[in-house]
Amino acid sequence: MPADVVSPLLTVDGFQPQCAMPPWSSDLTFAGADRQLLHGLREDLSQYQRFCEAADAEETFDLLDEILGLTTPDAVREEALAEELRALLRKLVDQCGFLLARSPGEQTQRAIDRARELARMPLPAPPVPALGHLRRLAWAAAFLLELEESPP
């Protein structure tokens, strides 16, 4: 190629990588590396990524706002909201092992255990306790999200 001609930029999905790197999830072998340690690191990173995907979803914040916001959810919608919150809590709890590694302690363990317990509880029948239960579910999810945002 002549010196005055600029080579086209390498782009991947609209982004220009600094170098050609394999995807982070590909199997790489390192000379002398501990395979079990590398597998554990990959699993930890995958777990953190799945937690963040659930935590950063716009639907998550819309759901929390619908329950904890200024308006009270309709009684007709309470069962659907409870199912959505239970599903969110299960996702967060299943992927929050990194929270214990990053912030070991009784408060973190208690928050995870409480969220796990709330995710299994059915919605109470009377409307007032049902709204209270929805708010407990939402606060448990919000607390897990806050733990993730706090520095280690």
DAURCOR-V935752 format. One line per field, one symbol per residue. ss: DSSP state (~ for helix, > for strand, _ for the rest). A space follows every 50 residues. Layout:
ss=???
//
This chain:
ss=___________>__>___________________~~~~~~~~~~~~~~~~ ~~~~~__~~~~~~~~~~~______~~~~~~~~~~~~~~~~~~~~__~~~~ ~~___~~~~~~~~~~~~~~~______~~~~~~~~~~~~~~~~~~~~~~~_ __
//
